[in-house]
Amino acid sequence: MRQTRERVAVIGCGNRGRVYMDLVAEQADRFEIVAAADPIPSRVSRIKSMAGGKSFKSFSSADDLLDAPKLADVLFVTTQDRYHYEPCIKALHKGYDLVLEKPMCSSIEDIIKLEEVATRLERRVVVCHVLRYTSFYRKLFDIVQSGQLGTLISVNASEGIGPWHFAHSYVRGHWSVMEDSTPTIVAKCSHDMDILHWLIGSRCKRISSFGSLSFFKKENASLEAEYPMFAARRYIEPNVRSWLAQVFDYSGVSEEEILTWLDDSPWGRSVFACNNSAVDHQVVSLEFEGEITATFTMNAFDEGRNYEITGTKARLRAGDFCSQHMDCDIVVSEHAGGKVRKINVKDQNPHPKYGGYHNGGDVGFIKALPKLLGSQTPPLTSLSTSMHSHLMAFAAEEARRTKQVIELSAYYQGHKSSEHALD
């Protein structure tokens, strides 16, 4: 039987780790933060200030934390993508349950091995596919499952990452070189693959995909004057400072000092003079069991997520376009009689600080976490469930790269190893 109050540790105290720990600290009756690890001491100190307890332990690396005697019941792994696998394996063997930021690992081989080890050791792994915990996506799921749309036929989904977001993260930032992190369709859009898998309710059978890096490249350097929106000095603007805070602690720093820091920082480079390889647009075609088809489009120059879901009785439109231009979150149009129903979704997870993070998903996820960890049933975003959506994302990149149709079952078997990892 689990303790009423879970002991929590975290490795990787950047933006995601900090947000989760801040929300965990608000549930002091359910959680106690006991340890944190990060190579940047100020980040660990910030988590320590949230924890409040005198027994808190600070570490400079994941290895140091994991080499110590087991400190907590649950370990949050919120490091960069390629630093997930080995700490997760060590933590599972140490007896930790895991809360794992997406993408789970930087290769599908490592994800498959991770699932094998977690299953064999009977450890619980909850994946941070936080969109499932929002009021909006729960409403979409309920409408599809209710049968109001009839038999599901097709889903068209899109995510506009946003030009500045893309430049910050995928041109200048941590996910700019796909070979050193994860492909864009995995790093950014494993959320979207997960939502498709969840809404449709069946497994994907085959995938094709096309896309490329078309704009943010050296060949377009002559266009720089036409795009002041991407100038690095914009980081000093008040409405852009939140992006700067993700990579630089500018508290107490003057604008001149920020600009000096940018001179030697990856985030100070021209968007046309980076070593980036992340594609800036990609389209994916998917076929699911039950002959259900879907498309997904990722685009650096659009903003927000949108959905078109077609059934035999009605069609549904939802997302940012609806909320901005139709004064509602969801529109359901019946085929017979043409009745149109507009739906506004009340956020069940309001929060003054983090309510806008993933549509309230971060808040909803941490609120649900005690039940996810303590229930006898698998978590809503279990490792096994999330593995299939990661499989879809990695297969989409393989399809884009090879220009082939990828059969998911063959792709999975081709990357499965019979050897256990790090035993």
N, C-alpha and C positions, 0 to 999 in steps of 0.2 A: 504494500500500500504506500503510495507516495506521501511525502510530507506535505502539510498544508502550504508551507512557505518554501518555494523552490530557490535553491542557491544557483546563481547565474554567473558565468564568466564569459568574457568576450575576447576574441583575437581579431585585430583589425579595428582601430578606433577612429577611422575616417568618418565621412558623412553618414554612411548607412549604420555603422556601429554606434555612432553618437546618437542618432535619431532613435534607434531601437532602445538603447540604454536609458535615454531620457524618458521614453514612454514606459519602460519597465520600472523605472524609479517611481513613477506615479502610482504604481500598484504595490506599494511597500507591504501591504498585508498579504500579498501572494508571492512576491519575489524579494530576494536579497542579492544585490550585486556584490560579489566577493573578490573578483580578480579581473584584470584586463592586461592585454599585451599589445604593444605597438612599438616600432623602432623610434617614433617621435615622442619624446617624454611628455610634451605639453598635451598631447592627445590622451595619454593615459591619465594624466593629472585631471583632465576634464571629466573623465569617467569616474575617477576617485571622488571628485566633488559631488557627483550625482549619487554615489553609493552611500556616503555618510557614515558607514560603519567603520569602527576602529580596526577590524580584522582584515580590511581590504589589502590585497597583495598586488603589487605592480611588477610587470615583466617587460623586457625590451624586445622579446621575440616570442613567436608561437612555440618554438622548441623549448624555450626556458619554462614556459607555463606548463607544457605537456610533459616535461621531464620531472616536474614537481609531483608530489603525491596528489591524488585526485582532490580537487578543490571545490567542485560544484556538481550539481545534478545535471545541469544543462549548459552546453557551450555554444555560444553564438559564433559562427564563422563568417566574418564580413570583410575578409581580406580581398585583394584584387583577384580576379578570376583564376589566374594560373597558380595562385597560392592557396587553393582550396583543398586539393586532393590529399596531399601528404598529411597536413594537420588533421583533416577529417578521419583518415585511416588511423592515425595515432590516437586520436580522441576516442574513436569507437573501441579500440582495443583497451583503452584506459578505463572504459566503463561509462563514458559520457553519452547522454542523448544529445542530439544536435539540432540547432536552428541554423539552417544553411541559406545564405544569400544566393540568389540566382545571378548568372548561370551557375549551376552546381559545380562544374569543373570545366576546364578549357578544352577537353576532348571527350568524344562520346565513349571511347574505350575506358577512360577513367570513371565516367559516370556509371557504366555497366559494372565495373569492378567495385565501385563504392556501394552499389545496391547489393551485390553479392555478399560483401563483408557485413553490411548492416543487417541483412537478413539472417546470415549465419550466426552473428553475435546477439541477435534479438534486441538490437538497439533501435530506438525511435529517432527518425530524422524528419523534421518538419521543414519544408522548403518555402522560402519567402516569395511565393507567387501571391502577393498581397492583394491584387485586383479582385480575387475571388471573395475577399472579405469586405468589399465595398457595397453600399446599398444599391448603387446603380447596376453593377454586374449581377448581384443577387436577383434584382428585379428582372433583368433580361433572362437569366436562367429560369426563374419561376414561370415567366410567360411562355418560353419555349417548351418547358416540361409540362405545362398545364394542358397543352393540346389546342390552345386558342388559334394557333397558326395552322393547325392540321398536321399532316405528315411533312416533316422537314425535307426540303428539296435542295436548297443552296444557301450559302452564306458568303457575302462579300464584306471583307473587313479591311480597314486601312489604318495606318498610324503615320501621322505627320510629326516627325521628331522636332521640327522647328529649326530654322537656319542658325540662330545663335547657339542653341543647345548642341546642334550637330557640330558646329565649328569648335565649341569648347571641349566636347567629349570625344569626338570622332575624327577631328582634323588635328587639333593641337594636343588633345588630352590622352588619357590612359588607354582608350580603346581605338586609337588612331591607326595602329599597326596591327592588323588582324592576326598576323603570324605570331605576335608577341602577347596577344590577349585572347580574344575570341572573335569570330566573325560578327559583323554588325547584326545580322539576322538572329544570332544567338544572344549577343550581349544586350541588345536593346529589345529585341522582339520575342524572346522566349516567353515573356508575359502574354504576347498576342497569340502565339502558338498554344499556350496553355488555355487561354480563354476559348479559342476555337475548339479545342479538344473537349473542354468542359461543356460548352453550350451544345455541341453536336451530340455528345454522349456516346461516341464510338471511336474506334481506333482508325488512324489514318493508314491507308493502304499504299498509296503511291504519290509522288511529288515531282513536279518540274519547276524550274525557276530561271529567271533571267534578271540581270542587273549589272551595274558597273559603277565605277568612280568616274563621273563625267565632268564635274565642275571644279572641285577643290584639288587642282593639280597645277604643276609648274607651267604647263602649256598655256594656262589662262592668266599668267602674271600680268600681262598687259591690261587686264580688266580691273586691276586693283582700285584705281581711282573711281571707277563706276560703282564700287561696293564699299562705301565708308561704313556700312552697317557691320562689317567684320573687323574693323580696326581694333587692334589690341588695346589701345588707350581707352576704349569704351569701358574697360574694367573699373575705371575710377568713377563712372556714372552711378548715381544712387540706385537706379533700377537694375543695374548689372552687378552690383557689389555681391549679391547672394551667390553668384557663380564664382567670383573671386574667392569667397570664403571657403569654398570647397577645396581649394588648392593652396591657399596662403592665408595665414592668420594676420590680418591687417589691423587688428585692434591697436589703437594708439600710434598708428603709422600715418604719416602725411601722404598727400597725393604724389609729391615728388619722390618719396621713398617707394611708393607702389610702382611708379613708372621706372625707377631704377631696377627694382626687382624684375619687372617685366622684360627689361633689356637682356637679362641672362636666363629667362625662363622659357620653357616650351610654349607657355601661353602668351608670350610676347611676339611670337613669330607671325609673319604674314600667312594667311590661310592658303596662299599659293606657293609657299616655300617650306612646306613641312614634308616629313618622310612618311606621310599617311598612305594607307592602302584601303581603308574602310570604304565600302561602296556607299554612294549617296542616294541611290534609288534601287529598288528591287521589287519584283513581283513574283509571287509564289502561287502555283495552282496545285490543289490538293484533292484527292479522292478518298472518301471515308467509307467504312463498311456501311452497307445499306444503300449504296449508290448515291450518297450525298456528296455534293461537290462544294468546294470553297475556293475563294481567292483571297490573297492577302497582299497588300501593297505597302511597302515602306518607302517614305519619301522625306528627304532632308528639307524640302522647301514647302511643306504643308505643316499644319499644326493641329494636333488633337487626334483622337481616335473616333472612328465612325463605323457603323454596322448597317448592313442591309440583309435581312433574314427573310427568306421566302419559303412559305409553306403552301400546302394545297388549299387552305381555307383563307389565309390572310398573309399580308407582308408587313414586315416591321422595319422601321427606320429609327436609328438611335445614335446618340453621341454628340460630339461637339458642334457639328453643323446644325443639328436640331435645336440645341440649347441656345445657339447664337442667332439663328434666323427663323425659328418656328415657335419660339416661346414655350418650349417643352423639352423634356429629355428623350421621350420615346413617342413614336407615332405608329399605331396599328391600324391598317386599312384592310377591311374585309373585302374579299372578292365578290361575294354575293350581296348585292344591295349597296355596296360602296360605303358602308358605315366607317367613319374615321374616329378613332379614339386617341386623344392626346393625354400623355401621362407625365406628370412631374414626380420625381423621386426625392423623397425627403431623406437627407443624410442622417443615418442613425448613429454616426460616429463623429459628431462635431467636436472640434478641438481648436482652441484659440491659436495654437502655434503650429500644429501639424495637420490640421484639417484638410489642407490642400495637397498634402503629400500623397500621390497615387490615389486621388479622389477619396481620401479618407481611408485608404487601404492599410496604411501603416498603423493607424490607430485601431482599426477593426481587427487587424492581425494580432497585435499585442494583447488586445482585450480578450481575444479568443484563445490565446496561447495556453492558459492553464488547463482548459478543457482539451485542447489538442494534445497536450502532453500527458494528461491523466486518464483520458478515455480508453476503454478497451478496444474501441473501433479505430481503424486507421485514420490519421488526420486527413482533412479535406485536401491538403496539399502535401501528401505523403511523398516520400522519395520515389516510390514505384509509379505513382500517378504522374508526378512531375517529370520522371524520366522519359515518358512517352512524348511529352511536348518538347523536351530537349532533343529527343531523337528526330522529331519533325524538323526542328530548326537546323540541326547539323546536317540532316539529309537535304534540306533546301539549299544549304551552301554547297554541298557536294553536287547537287543538280545544276546550280548556277555555274559552278566552276567547270564541270565536265560537259554541260549542255546535254545531259541525259535525263531520262525519266528514272527516278530511284524507287525501287520497290522496298518498302519499309522493313518487311520481314527479312528479306535478304540482306539489307543494309545492317540490321541489328545483328544477325548471325555472323556476318562478315567482320564485325568489330568486337565480338564476344570472345574472351579468352577463357580457356579452361583452367588457367592457373589463378590461384587466389592472390590478392594484392598484399604485399608487404607483410606476409606471415612470418 
